[in-house]
Amino acid sequence: MGVSNTTYNSVLMINADLEEVKKFRQRIMAIETGTPTPVARIEKRAAYSEEDDFLNKTPYKPISEIRDLIEKTVCVTIGVVKDFSPGKSWWYKSCNICPLAMREVGDGYKCSRCNAESQNFTPRYSLNLKVADEESYASFIVYETVGSEYLQISAEDLRTKHILRGGNRIEFPEELSKFKNKTFLFKVSVKLENINSFQPVSITVMKLCHDEAIISSFKQKYSIDQDAFFPANSDVITLPADYSDINKVFSG
């Protein structure tokens, strides 16, 4: 089909089987269905691996140095999870819109960040881990993203499962024992909270690594002697009941 005037002549093709047309249709379909574009796939491949992140990209600090930090820092460390902090719940009532904790207002709940009001809430992980290495110990906080990835179950589903078994808020579900007496590499965000508290900084776990090969390479790189760690079943460490009593900034 042709379209022309006294100066120009154009050819209009309908449903033509052209390569350019096929590629254009594929791009449109990718946008509508959420399929990653070639650019997105390239960016994903360019991201460094978990091994590279823990061994090369992020600086290492032992727990003793982390506890003394006064500036906001992201680093990696290694330690054994001895237990959970006593008197701390394993989950909190989260806003349904953002990950901040909700407070009770009347018969419902209100978020202090986005001011959302609701009659219900979303349970999210807030796991206070007692983590120790060969020299020191500290409280590490694991929130929803990291917790659900490692446990392979969300806090909401685990809470429901726990209740159906007859558990209460004080008791910890048996599934959480998957953390105890295990050696991990932790990528953490450290922020000064209260200079007068037993632990002045809050230590939030951004990423957790339990890959034995990566852990072994990490120990070798930093000359860490696993035998110098407190044994997994040791009771040598007695941690204060309130040693993790710091202000929480929920960031599940």
Secondary structure, DSSP 8 states (H G I E B T S, - for coil): -EEE-SS-EEE--SS---HHHHHHHHHHHHHHHT---HHHHHHHHHS--HHHIIIIIS-B--HHHHHT--S-EEEEEEEEEEEE-TT--SEEEE-SSSSSBEEEETTEEEETTT--EES--EEEEEEEEEEE-SS-EEEEEEEHHHHHHHHTS-HHHHHHHHHHTT--SSS--GGGGGSTT-EEEEEEEEEE--TTSSS-EEEEEEEEE--HHHHHHHHHHTT--GGGS--TT-------TTTT--------
